[in-house]
Amino acid sequence: MLGGRKLSSSGSRFLGAHRSAFRGTQGDCPRLTTSAAYSKNQLSWTLQIKPSVFSEYRIMCFKSYSMTFACLNRMKSYRLPWTRLYSTSRTTVDSSEVKTFLALAHRWWDEQGVYAPLHSMNDLRVPFIRDNLLKTAADHQPGKPLSGMKILDVGCGGGLLTEPLGRLGASVIGIDPVDENIKTAQHHKSFDPVLDKRIEYRACSLEKIVEETAETFDAVVASEVVEHVIDLEVFIQCCCQVLKPGGSLFITTINKTQLSYALGIVFSEQIAGIVPKGTHTWEKFVSPEKLESILESNGLSVQTVAGMLYNPFSGYWHWSENTSLNYAAHAVKSSMQEHPAPADLL
Ligand SMILES: C[S@@+](CC[C@H](N)C(=O)[O-])C[C@H]1O[C@@H](n2cnc3c(N)ncnc32)[C@H](O)[C@@H]1O
């Protein structure tokens, strides 16, 4: 069942070795210091001797202040490379997607409802994330193998994946642009006092996290999210920027094939109603090859790409060598790199 496609350029990408692992579990305004500073004596002397000079001084002071302020403001956008690689004013959030997910925000935890396939996807994706993270961990606590790790779950929705990652001991920040999703996620985790401490939820975009922090997370997870974003390249650049060197990016998504159109949209949405109509836009799907090329151009080395198949009759997922529908990818940010220049945005 389980098998991985060997990929072209970098990394040891195979899933055979994972076979056993998958079986078991589931301005403020800057202060002016020099340029506009005049001594009291100078100023009073000017006022007594030549009042007109005072207005010149005022103009000079003002000009000098403005120049300093403009200069400092400009400097803000050339921050030190180790704190900020770039900032983007582009958003990856599509307002029509926000509307779709807003309408379903109260249904996340209905295991038989519209998000049932995401609940059962945890059987594959939780061990996939855990086992790949543990490959690099020196030792780990029994029962809490991910303790000490900091994970960002981007597009966490109602927290279906965030919670099991928290249960494995990780400190997880779950973010989602839909406020109502975050309320649902907050409410659900409040039932478990342990998770309440380990998980933090925020209603915000990934771009906002990038503005606040860099190279912070041991892992970034974007599960079933990239097919909903506007600008995939910016999205991946942002993921890469918040990852620590050596950190892991995990993505699950849908391939862009004729089969994914037929089964993922026509069958799942329009015929069987497995997924609500309008949830997916085929044009936004991405092939593993395209995703790999974006990942690698951002300094990430792709380790694994594995196909995932959903059986709508049993409601279960299984691993497959076939990536023509759903697939999971694991990529690692190089720990050697200085700071890869995200091609377009520097
Ligand atoms: C299919 S759901 C997946 C939820 C969760 N990752 C899971 O698998 O249970 C997609 C989620 O991505 C969020 N989303 C959509 N566009 C996004 C963006 N540009 N950045 C981050 N999250 C986004 C949606 O609000 C929604 O909660």
The ligand as an SDF file (V2000), in Angstrom:
LIG
                    3D

 27 29  0  0  0  0  0  0  0  0999 V2000
   -9.6440   22.4770    3.9740 C   0  0  0  0  0  0  0  0  0  0  0  0
   -9.3740   23.4700    5.3190 S   0  0  0  0  0  0  0  0  0  0  0  0
   -8.0870   22.6070    6.1750 C   0  0  0  0  0  0  0  0  0  0  0  0
   -8.1180   22.8430    7.6640 C   0  0  0  0  0  0  0  0  0  0  0  0
   -7.0390   22.1050    8.4500 C   0  0  0  0  0  0  0  0  0  0  0  0
   -5.7190   22.3690    7.9360 N   0  0  0  0  0  0  0  0  0  0  0  0
   -7.3140   20.6410    8.4470 C   0  0  0  0  0  0  0  0  0  0  0  0
   -6.7580   19.9540    7.5970 O   0  0  0  0  0  0  0  0  0  0  0  0
   -8.0920   20.1920    9.2470 O   0  0  0  0  0  0  0  0  0  0  0  0
   -8.5210   24.8800    4.6470 C   0  0  0  0  0  0  0  0  0  0  0  0
   -8.2780   25.9650    5.6870 C   0  0  0  0  0  0  0  0  0  0  0  0
   -7.3430   26.9120    5.1240 O   0  0  0  0  0  0  0  0  0  0  0  0
   -7.7520   28.2140    5.5030 C   0  0  0  0  0  0  0  0  0  0  0  0
   -7.1790   29.1330    4.5140 N   0  0  0  0  0  0  0  0  0  0  0  0
   -7.6780   29.5260    3.3320 C   0  0  0  0  0  0  0  0  0  0  0  0
   -6.8510   30.3800    2.7190 N   0  0  0  0  0  0  0  0  0  0  0  0
   -5.7740   30.5120    3.5240 C   0  0  0  0  0  0  0  0  0  0  0  0
   -4.5660   31.2760    3.4470 C   0  0  0  0  0  0  0  0  0  0  0  0
   -4.3000   32.0440    2.3910 N   0  0  0  0  0  0  0  0  0  0  0  0
   -3.6860   31.1860    4.4770 N   0  0  0  0  0  0  0  0  0  0  0  0
   -3.9420   30.3810    5.5290 C   0  0  0  0  0  0  0  0  0  0  0  0
   -5.0850   29.6600    5.6650 N   0  0  0  0  0  0  0  0  0  0  0  0
   -5.9820   29.7210    4.6710 C   0  0  0  0  0  0  0  0  0  0  0  0
   -9.2710   28.1510    5.5010 C   0  0  0  0  0  0  0  0  0  0  0  0
   -9.8480   29.1750    6.2840 O   0  0  0  0  0  0  0  0  0  0  0  0
   -9.5130   26.7570    6.0510 C   0  0  0  0  0  0  0  0  0  0  0  0
   -9.6480   26.7790    7.4300 O   0  0  0  0  0  0  0  0  0  0  0  0
  1  2  1  0
  2  3  1  0
  2 10  1  0
  3  4  1  0
  4  5  1  0
  5  6  1  0
  5  7  1  0
  7  8  2  0
  7  9  1  0
 10 11  1  0
 11 12  1  0
 11 26  1  0
 12 13  1  0
 13 14  1  0
 13 24  1  0
 14 15  1  0
 14 23  1  0
 15 16  2  0
 16 17  1  0
 17 18  1  0
 17 23  2  0
 18 19  1  0
 18 20  2  0
 20 21  1  0
 21 22  2  0
 22 23  1  0
 24 25  1  0
 24 26  1  0
 26 27  1  0
M  CHG  2   2   1   9  -1
M  END
$$$$
